[in-house]
């Protein structure tokens, strides 16, 4: 709570006042101009923080020019500080506008007599290679410095050469022969050769260059058999192959050859490390022979450390397409059987190895084989995998060392995978987990609880059997308040909530509350309440939120907890709904709405400028509107019951051509049509909420999608049963069959959807003119069935794991936001839009930004002057551009016309497109005003025409010349 209180104080604006960009830059500039070396250094090292805070080109350009001046006139220590700042701020380098001036100031030091100053300059140039890849003077200086007699300068030249080779094809082609001569020259010391060889990994710009480099490396491997040279050369070989892609199979064979034949452990370790790199990058290039050779090496090696490395490579490959290629030989042939036997034999041998890491990789290989391959002769492997997993579980659950915990994580992940792919093995897996749970260490118990929760989510049929053991364990947890005990309380409570699929029994609630009173702090109670809200146990959640209200330090936290309590109470009101009892349903919905309105008021009070809770407010407002729409629909159905349409309603509808006449009275027609439109409107709003939630986890997005589908389902049911039964189409609403569901909430909602669709379809087909009483009953029952499924408040409602925002800067921009920019109506405005993508602590956790879509539109706000006949194309500006951010920065320009005189409102809105091509409306939206003025010449001509004067001689001359 203390950390939260601290963040609240920061949100409230207490403490040091923040400076704007110009003031911050002036403050640092003052330090740079100081006569004291310490103050100058302090100012230099504070620049990366400034770039992070104000990442736009205008400031970064000024700052780097100031740093270049310091580099030019300062001493070597200051130059070193500037070099470190440049290397830390590499992604901001491309925002330097005056690149020539920046390079000129830095490059002037290359002519110094001091070799250390030249060395720092070379490293500076190497760090800037991304923005000056083709500068010939930099290329020449690097080549020249490679021949220097000063070791520091030569090492700096090697660093710069490596960086420029990675960026410039011309430089790489030009320096390749020079590097080759130096490496092969007898005068070059061995330690320098070891530093020169890695430059060759960048020679992948074309096939001939890569081929020449590969030949040179091949010669080096054979000519210099010393351990260090072989290690460096082989690793460079691998990186070159991985970058050029064409020689990867040859490289795999070469590495396997060294692994098998070279007696040195260091070389073998390097070969394993590089094989692991290639297994991760290109598993599809591994042939059966490669995997077979690796298996043979692993079977015959006497060293556990090497066996562990080889098994690590094999376990990586076993989770990819390579394992299917390995087992896809012609069945029945002796070769295929032998190959299969080697990998399986190796995995079975290692499952019970005394080294935990080797055993973990062994069971992982068996698990992946049994999950990927469906052949009958591999079925016994499933049982081997389960036995191996159980033995590892027993071994690691008694040990709380970091190594044992890492192995346990691998084991539990494999258990979840086995249960998912082979449900018939799930019973024995769950039993072994529950047995070990009682005797395990607390750290292991937490991980095992996570595993049990994942299994119970996938196979709810197993959940009931877990409850007894879990409750016994919950009672036995001591009164210790250590972090592990608190974490265990939360994990166990989560498994209990998942396992008890219906409402929690009184006994379970009593045990949990009693344990929380005895041995927990407020944060633990809040986390358990949060899990209860996610699993739909709202009565338990409400009681916990209520108990926490008086334990928080700020009013924002109080209002947040109060809102959660009200939402839980509202959802608890809906659990008492019963089919066919519509009056009690209306009263339950009314009671829920009352609590929801109280909750939304508290939620609004809990929001702060830095944490506006926009998703939470949007989700709750939609829930309120959905409940009101359900209530309105039940009232309309009751109205239809009391005044059903006449018997000749269908005939009247056919005669008049108005299908709404089927509903009888005009009020009933309007109400039903309004209900249908209301549900469609709600579905659209849920879709908008989905599109604006770029940072949400997949479970939260699926939850929003289910709410949207429930709205579409009800609107479809109204149309199919009452408004237009004859043209109802059931194909687009049909279920996905055996689509995989991730949670109990989704499973229950999908069950309700399928049931309602079947009812509506059967009614529609059974009675040609649909019986109104049956239709109304079906609609009301559908509403009650949807509301009876307890709403799940998913993770994003409570916790934001990924944070992504876009900051836009427009130019030209007025000094005062309310002041318009003046533009003449015969000219176009070039609007430059720059943007920076800002991330939280876990960028790209759920999805990554592929490109940014910028939409610019203008609206005429107030007109000035006379109305002229202007083409419609010139009246509005509506443009869209997509730009790909580079190093989280993007920039583009728009040309806008303002032919109509007056004030125009320009809106620039950004949205992002992820790597799957999905558009997310993340914002922000920025507005500026433009005042379109009449150009002076047209104004003068118009005034003269109004006064009845002919144009002057000079103007006539201009007009005559303008014809030509």
N, C-alpha and C positions, 0 to 999 in steps of 0.2 A: 504493500500500500504506500510505503514511503516513496518508492520510485515513481508511482503513479501521481502522488501528490506533487513531487518535484516537477514532473512533466506538466501538471496542471498549472503550477506557478509560471512555468515558461510560456504556456499557452496564454495565460492571462496578461502577459506583457511585463512582468516584473523584471528587475535586474537592468543590465547594461543596455543602453539604447543602441540600436543597429545603425550603421552608417550607410548612406546610399553609395552607388558605385563610384561616382566621381570623388566624393569625400574620402572613401577608402583608398582610392588610387593616389590622391594628393597626400594622404597620411604616409603611405609607403614611399612616395617620391621624396618626401621630406627626410625620411630615414636614409634613402640612397644618397642624398646630397650632404649628409652629415660628414663631419671630418673624422669621426671615430669609426674605426674598422668594425668594432663589435656591433654598432647600430646599423651600419651598412649591411653586414651579414644577416642580422635579424630581419631587416626589411626585405632582403632578397628571398630568404627562406619562407616568408609569409605569402609570397605570390601564388603558390598553388592553391591555397585556401581561397584567395581572391578569385582565381579562375573558376573554382568549383562553385562559388557563390554567384558570380556574375559572368556566365559563360557565353557572352555575345561578342562578335568580332570587334566592335568599335573599342571596347575596353581592352580586349586581349591584344589587339594590334598596338595600342599605345603602351601597354605594359611591357610587351616583348621588345619594343624599340628602346625603352628605358633600360631594360636588362642588357640589350646589346651594347648600349653606351657604357654601362658598368663593365661589361666584358672587355670592351676596347681599351678603356683607360685604367681599369683596376689592376690589382696584383693577382698572382696566381691563385691565392686562396679564394678571392672573390670570384674569379673565373670558374673555379671548381664548384662554388655554390650555384652560380648561374647554370653551369652544366647539369647539376643535379636537378634544379628546378625545371630545366628544359626536358630532361628525361622523364620526370614525374608528370609533366603536363603534355606528353606526346600527342594525346588526342585533340589538344587545342591548337596544335601548330598550323593546321590547315586554315584556321580562322585569321591568320596574319594576312593583312591586306597588302602592306608594303614589303613583300618578300625580298625584292631586290635591295632595298635599303637595309633591311635586317641582316641579309647575308653579307652585304658590303662591310658593315660595321664589325661583324664577327670575323670575316675573312681577312681583314687587315692585320690581325695578330699572327697569321700564318708566316709572315715575313720577319717575325721576331728572331733575334739571335739566341733566345732562350729555348732550348729543346723542350722543356716542360710546358712552356706557354704554347709551343707548336703542337705538342701532344694533346693538350686540353682542347685546342682549336679543332684538331682532327676528330676528337671524340664528339665535339659539339656539332661538327659537320655531319658525322655519322648519325647522330641523334636526329638531325634535321633531314635525313635522306628522303623521307616520305614526301617532303614539299619541294626538294631541289634534286630530283633523281638524275636529271640530265645536264647539270652544271659542269661544263668541261673544265673550268678552272679548279673545281673541287676534285674532279677525277684526276687531273694532272698532279695536284698536290699530294694525293694519296699514293699514286704510283711513285712519285719522287721520294716520299717519306719511307716507303718500303725499303729503300736502299740506304737509309740513314744508319750511322754507326751508333746511335743512341737507342738503347733497348726500350726505354719508355716511349719514345716516338714511334718506333717500329710496332710495338704492341698497340698503340693508339691507331696507327695506320691499318693494322689488321682488323681492328674493331670497325673502323670506318669502311674498309673494303667489304667486310661481310654485310654491313647494312646497305651499302650502295648496290652490291650484287643482288640482294633480295629485291630491290626496287627497280633497277635499271637493266634492261636486256643488253644495251650497248656496252655499259661498263662491265657487266659479267663476261661478255664475249671478249672484250679487250684485255681484261685482267687475268683471264683463265691461263693464258700461256705464261704470263709473268709468275703467277702462283706456281705453275707446274715446274718452271725452271728453278724457282727458289726451293721447292720441296725436294727436287731431284739433285740440286747442287750440293757438292761436297762441303762447301764453305758454310752452309747454313747449319747452325746448331740444332740438335735434336729437339730441344724444348721449343724452339721457334717453329720447327716443322709441325710439331703437335698442335700449335696454335694456328698454323696456316691451313692445315687439312680441312677443318670444319667449314672454311669458306666454300668448298666445293659442293656443299649441300644446296647452295643457292643457284647452281648452274642448271636450272631446269626450264629455262625460258623457251628453248626449242629442242627438237629431238637430237640434232647433231651435237649441240653443246653438252647435253646430258650424256650422250654416248661417249664423247671424248673424255668427260670427267669420270665416267664409269671405267673406261679403259685405264686411265691414270690410277684410279683407286685400286683396280685389280692388280696393276703392277706393284703398287705400294704394299699391298697385303702380302705378296709373295717375296718382294725384295727386302722388306723390313719386318722380320718375324718376331721382334721383341714385343712383350706383352702390351706395353702402353701404346705402341704404334698400331698393333692389330686392333686393340679396343677402339681407339679414336677412328681409325680408317673404316672398320666395320660399321660403327654407329653412323658415320657420315654417309657411307654406302646406303644404309637403311633409310635415312632421312631423304636422301636424293631420290631413291626409288619410290618412297611414299609420295613425294611431291610430283615426280614425273609420271607415275602410275603405270608406265608400260613394262617396267622391269621387276615388278613385285614378285611374280612366281620364281624368277631366277634368284632373287634375293632371299626368298624363303628357303630355297634349296641350299644356297650358300651358307646361311645361318645354321641350318640343320646339319650340314656337313661339318662345320666347326664345332657344333654341339656334340656331335658323335665322335669326331676324330681328335680334336685338340685336347691334350691332357690338362691344360691349365684351367683351374676353377674360375679365375677372373674372366677369362675369355668365354667360358661356358655361361657364366652369369650374364655377361653382356649379350650373348646370343639369345638367351631366354628373354631378357628385357626387350630386345628388339622384336623378337617373335610375338611377344605380348602386344607391342605397339601395332604390328601388322595385323594381328588377330582382331584388335579393336577397330582398326581403320578399314580393312578390306577382307572380311572373313570369306567372301565369295570366291576369292582367288586361291583358297587352300584346296588342294586336291586330296583324294583319298590316300595317295602315296605319302604326301606330306604328313598327314595326321598319323598314318601308320608308323612312319619313321620316328615321330615324336613319342608315340606310345612305346616303341621298342627302347628308345633311349631312357624313358622314364622307368621301364621295367628293369633295366639292367644297371642303372646307376646305384652305387652304394651310399651316396650322400643324400641325407634328408633335405638339406637346403636346396639342392638342385632339383630333387624330385618335387619339392613344393612349388618351385618356379614353373616346371614343366606342367604340373597339374593345373596351375593357375592359368596357363595358356589354353590347356585342353578344356577347362571349365568355361572359359570365355567363349571358345569355339562351340561348345556344346549347347549354348543358348542362342546360336545363330543358324543360318541356312547351311553352314558347313557340315553340321551333324547329319542333316538329311542327305547331303551329297555322299557322306561317308557310308550311310546304310542303303544307298540307292543302287548298289551293284546288282548284277543278275542273280536272282535267288537260286540257291542250290549249288553254285560253283564253290569250289574249295577255297579259292582266294578270298571270296567275300566272307565266307564263314570264319576264316582265319583272322581277317582284319577285324571283323565284328568282335571276335573272341578276345583279341588283344586289348581293345579299349575297355570292354566290359570286365575282363579279367583284372586289368589295372585298377579300375574303379572299385571293384569288389575287394581287391587286396587292400586298398587304401582306406576303405570305410572304417576299419577297426584299427587303424594305425595309432601308435602311441603319441604321434605328433598331431595336435588338434587341427592345425591348419591343413595338413595333408588329408586328414579324415573329412574335414569340411568340404574340400574340393572333390573328394571321392564321392560323397553323397550328392553333391550338387550335380556332378556329371550324370550319376544314375537317375536323379530326378529329372534332369533335362532330357535324357534319352527316353524315359518312360512317358514324358509329357509330349515329346515331339514325334516319336515313332509309334505307329499303331500296329506294327507287325506282331503276329501271334507268338513267334519264338522269343520276343522280348518281354512278354507278359510276366514271367517270373522275376524280372528286374524290379517290378513295382514293389514286391514284397521285400526284396533286398534293400531297396531305397528306404522303405519304412523302418526296417530293423536298424539300418545304419543311422537314420535320423533319431530314433529312440535312444540308441546308445550314446550318441553325441549329446542329446538333451540331458541325459542323466549325468554325463561327465561335466558339462559346462554349467549346469544350474547350481552346482555346489561351490562354484568358484566365482569370486567377484572381481578377479583381475581383468584389466582392459582386454587382454588377448582372449580370455574365455568369453567375455561379453561380445566381442566382434564375431567369434565363431558361433556363438548362440544366435546372433542376428541372422547369419547365413542359414543356420539350421531351421530357424522359425520361418524364414522366407520360403525355404524349400518345402516346409510342411504346408504352408498356405497354397503353394503351387500344386502340390500333390493332391490336396483335397479338392482344388478347383478342377483339375484335369481328370482325376479318378475318384469320384464321389464315394464309390464303394469302399475305399480305404479310410474314409473320414472317421468312422466310429473308433477304430483303434488309435488313430492319431489323437483324437480328443481325449480318450481315456488316459493315454500316456501323459498328456499335458496336465490333466486334472490331478493325476497321481503325483506328479513331480512338483506341482504347485505348492503343496503343503510343506515339503522339505527343502525347497529351493531358497537361495539367498534373495534378499529384497530386490536387488538390481535385476536379477534374472526373473523374478516374479512379475516385475513391471513389463518386461519384454514379452513374457508368456501371456500376460493378460491382453496385450495388443494383438497377439497372434490369435487367441481365442475369440476376441471381438471380430477380427477379420473373417474367421471361419464361420462364426454364427451369422454374420451378415450374408455370407454366400449360401449357407445351408441352414435356414431357420429351423429345420426339422430337428437339428441336433441341440438347439438352444435350451429346450426344456430340461434335458438331462443334465445340463451344467449347473442349474440353479442351486441345487442342494449343496454341492461341494463348495460353490462360490460363497454361499451364505455362511457355511461353517468357517471358512477361512476368514471372512470379513469379521466375524465375531472374535476370532483369535488374534487379530492384529493388536499389538501392544499399544500402550498409551504414549509411545515415544513421539516426539514432534520433529524428528529429523526429516531432511528433505526427501530421502528415499521412502520413508513411511508415508509422508504426505502424497508423494507421487503414486505410491501403491494404492492408497485410498481412492484416488481419482480413477486409476486404471481398473481396479476391481469394480467400482461403482459403474463404470462405463460398460463392462462386460455384463453386469447384472441388468442394466437397462436394456442392452441389446437382447439378452436372453429372455427377459420377461416381455414377450411380444404384446400381450394385452396390458391392461392397467396393472400397476404395481399393487401387490397385496399389502394389507395393513402390517403384516409381520415384517416384510422387507423394508417398508418405510420406517418402521420403528427401529429396526436394527441399524439402518444407515444413519438416521438422525442421532441415535444414542452414541454411535461411534464418532460422529462429527462433534458432538458436544464434549466427548472425552478427550479426543486426541487430535483435533484439527485446528488450523487457523482460518481466518476469514477468507483468504485467497483460495484455499483448498475447497471450502464450502461453495464459493462462487464457481469454481471450475466444475464441481459436481453438478451444481444447478444448471450450468451451461450445457453440460452433456445431457441432463434430463430434458432440457428444452429441445435439443437436437433430436433426441429419440422419441419425443412426443409424450413424455411423462410430465404433463403440465401441473398436476396437483402437487407432486413432489417439488418441482421447480418453484412453484409459487410460495410454498412454505419456506424454502431456503432463501429466496430473495427477500421475503418478509423479515427473516431473522437477521439479514445482513444490513438492512436499511440504517440501523443505528450505529454501524461499525465503520462508516466511511468518513473521510476527513473533509470532503468538499461538497458543495451543493450540486455540482455537475454530476459527481458519482451518485449522489443520493437520487437525483432525478432519473439517471440512467437505470439504477436498480428498481426504482419505483415503476418506471415504464415497463420493465421486464416482468415485474410482479403483476401488473395490470393485464399485460398480454397473456401471461400464463393463466390468469383467472378467466379471461375472456374465452380462451380455448378450452378451459376446463368446463365452462358452461355448456359448450357444444357437445360434450361427451354424453349428456343425458338425452340426446335425440332418439326418438323411436319412430319406426315406419308407421304410416297410416295415422299418426297422431299429429295433425298439422297445426292445431292451435298451440300445443305445447312447444312445437318447433319454432313458431313465431315468437313466443315469449323467450325461449332460449336464445334465439338470434338477437332479440332486442336487448337482453341482459349482456350478451357478449359485446354488442355494439357500444353499450354504455361504458363497459370497461375499456374497450379499444379507444374510445374518445378521450377517456381520462389518460390512458397510456400515451397517446400521440401528443397530448399537451405536455406531459412530463418529458417525452423524448425530445421535443422541440426545445424545452428548457435546458436539456443536457448537452445540446450541441454548442460548439464553440467555433470561432472563425477558422481555426486551424484544423478542427475536426467537425465538419458540418453534419456528419451522419446522414448524408444524402441517400445512400442506398437503403438504410434502415427506415427512414421517413417514407421514401417512395414505396417500399415493400408493404409497410403497415397501412399507408393510405389506400393502396390497391386492395389490400385484404378487407378494409372497412367498406370500400365501394362494392366489392364482391359480395360481402354479407348483405349489404343493403339491396343489391340486385337479386340475390336469392330470396330475401324476404318479400320483395316486390312481386317476384314471380309466384310465390306461394299465395299471396293475396289475390293476384290476378286469376290464378287457378280456382281459388275459392269463389271468386266472383262469377267465373264461368259455370261453376257447379250450381250456383243459385239462379242463374239465368242462362240456361243452355240455349244454343241456337235452335231455330225452328226446324221441323223435319224437312222443309223444302229449301233449307239453306244452300245445299249443294247445287240444286237446280238453279236457284237465283244466281249463285256464283258463276255457273256455266253460261247462263243467259246474258249476264251483265259483263262477263269477261273479267270480273274482279275477284280474284281468289280469296281476298280478305273477307268476302261476304260469308264464307264458310263459318266464321266465328260468331255470326249472329250480329248483335248490336254493334253500333259504331264504336262505342267505348271499349268493348272487348277487342275489336280489331286493332284499335290504336294501341292498347296496353300490350297486347301480344307482340305486335310489331316493334314497339318501343323496347320491350324486354329483350327481344332478339338483337336489336341494334346495340343495346346497352352491353350485352355480353360480348358482342364482336368488338365494341370499342374497348372494353376491358382487356380482351385478348391482345389488341394492338398496343395498349399501354404496357402490358406485361412484356411484349416483344421489345418495346423501347427500353424498359428497365434492363432486360437481358443485354441489349446492345450497348448500354452505357456501363456495364459491369465488366470491363476488360480485366480487372485484377482479381475477379472472383474465382474460387476453386470450382472444379467441375461439378461437385455435388450441389453447390449452391445454384449454379446455372441450371442444372437438371431440375431442381426444385421449382425455380421460376418457370421453366418450360412446362412442368406438370400443371402449374396454376393456369398457364395460358391454354393448355390443352383442355382443362376442365371447363373454361369459358367457351371455347369453340364447341365442345361436346354439347353443352346445354343449348347454345344457339342453334346447333344442327338439329337437336331433338325437337325444339320448338317449331322449326321449319318443317321437319319431316312428319311430325304428328299433327300439327294444327294449321300452319299457314299454307304449306304447299306439299301435301303428301305425295302427289303423283310424280313430281319431278325430283324427289329425294334421291340422292346418290350416296351409296354406302361404301363405294370402293375406296375413296380417298381417306375415309375415317377408319378403315379396317386396321386391326392391331398388327404389330410387327411379329406376331407369332411368338417364337421362343427367344425374343431379344433378351440379352443378359441384363439383369437389373442389379443395381449396386447397393440398395438399401431396402429396409423393411417398408419404409414410407412409400417408396416408388413401387414396390411390389403390390402394396394394398391399393394404391391409386390406380395402377394398371388393371388390377382385378375389377375395380369399380367401373372403369372405363369400358372394359370388355363386356361386363354384365349389362350396363346401360345400353350399349350399342346393340347387343343381342335382343334386349327387350324392345327397343324402338324398331329394329328391323322386323322382328316377328309380328309386332302390332301392325306395322305398315303393310306387311304382306298378307296377314291373316284376314283383316277386314278391309274390303275395298273402300267404303266410306268409313274412316276410322271412328270407332266409338269414342265420344268425347269424354265420357267418364273414365274409360281405360287410359286415354291419352293424358288426362289431367293427373290421374293417379301415378302413371309412369313418370311424368315430369317431377312431381313432388317427391316421389321416392328416390329419383336420381339426385335431387338436391340434398335430401337427407343423407343418402349414402355417401356423397362427396364430403359433407360436413362431419360425418361420423369418423372419418379418418383423421386422427390427431395431426395438426399441422406441425411440420418439422422446421425449426429455426436453425438453418445451417451455419457452417463455420463463418462465412463472410459477414453474417449479421453481427457477430461478436469480435471477429479477429481478421485483420488484413495482413496476410502473409506476403503478398506482392504489392508493391506500390509503384505506379507509373503515372507521370504527369507530363504535360507538354506546356512549355512556356513560349509564347509568341512575341515577336517584336516587329512592328510595322514601320517602314520609312517610305515617304516622309511622315513624320508624326508631329502634331502640334505641341507647343509647350504646355498649353492648358487643354485638358481633354475635351472641354466643352467648346473650344474654339475651332472653327472650321478651317480647312486648308483651301487656299484660293487657287483656282485653276481656270484658265480661259477656255471658253466652250469650243474653240477651234483646235484645241490641243488635247493630247491624251495624257493621262496621269500614269506614270510608271510606279506601280505599288510594289515595293519589295517586302516579301514576307520571310522572316528568319525565325527559326524555332530551335529549341533545345529540348531533348527528351531527358527527363529526370527520373532516376530510379531510387527505390528504397534499398534495404540491405540485401534483398534476394532478387536481383533482376532476372526476368525471364523464367521465373519458377513454374508458372502455369502456361504462359504463352509469350511469344516475343513479337516485337514490332518489325514487320517486313518493310512497310512503307507508310507514309503519312499522306492522307488525302486532304487537300486544302480547297475549300469552297468559298468563293468570293461573290457576293451579291450586293447590288446597290438599289436603294429605294428613294424616290423623290419625296422629300418631306414637305418642302414649301417652294412654291413657284414664284418667280419674279419676272416681270416684263410681260410682253404680249404672247399670246398662244400662236405658234407657227405650226404648219403642217409638217410634221417630222416623221420619217419612217419609223415603224414600230421597233425595228432592230436597234435603233439608236437610243431608245427610251430607257432600256434597262441593261444592266450588266449582270450576267450570270455565267461564271466560269469555274472550272474545276481542274486541278492539277494534282498528279501523284508524284511525290518525291521520296527517294530512299534516304533515310538518315545515314550519315557516315560519322562514326565516333559520336553518335547521339546528337549530331547537328545537321540541319537541313536549311536550304535557302532556295527561293524561287521568286519570279516576278510576274506581275499581271499588268496588261495595258488596258486601261479603262477609259471609256468615252463618257463625256458629260455634255451632250449637245444642248439639253434643256437647261435654261438658266434657272438657278435656285439652289437650295440646300439639299444635298444628297446624303443619305446615311449608308455608309459602306460597312458590311458585316463580313468578317473573315472567320470561318468556322473550320476547325480541324477535326478529323476523325482518323483512326488508325486501322491499318490492314495487317492482320497477323500472318504467320508463315503458312497458314492453311487457306489464305485468301478471304477470310471472314472480315467484314467491316464492323468496326466498333465505334460507336459515337461517344468518344471520350471527352470531346471539347478540347480546349476552351473556345469561347466565342469572343471575339474582339471587335469593337465598333469604333469607327472614326467618322467625322463629318467633313464633307467637301462642299465648298461653295463655288458653283459654276458662274463665272463672270463673262459678260460679252466682250469680245476682243475689241480694242480701241478703234481699229479701222472700220469695222462693221457698225460700231456705235456712232462714229462720226457720219458715215453715209446715211444711217437711219435718221439721225437728227436733222441732217440737211434736207432729206426727202420730206420729213415732217414739216419743215419750215418753208418748203417749196423752192429751195435754191438748187440750181444745177451743181453737180460736183465741180470742184476747182480744176484748173488746167493740169496741175501736178497729178491729181487723182485720176483725171481722164488719161493722162500719159501712162500712169501706172497700170490702169485697166487695159489700155491698148497693148502695152508690152506684155502684160500677163497672159494675153492670148497666145503669145509665141513661147 
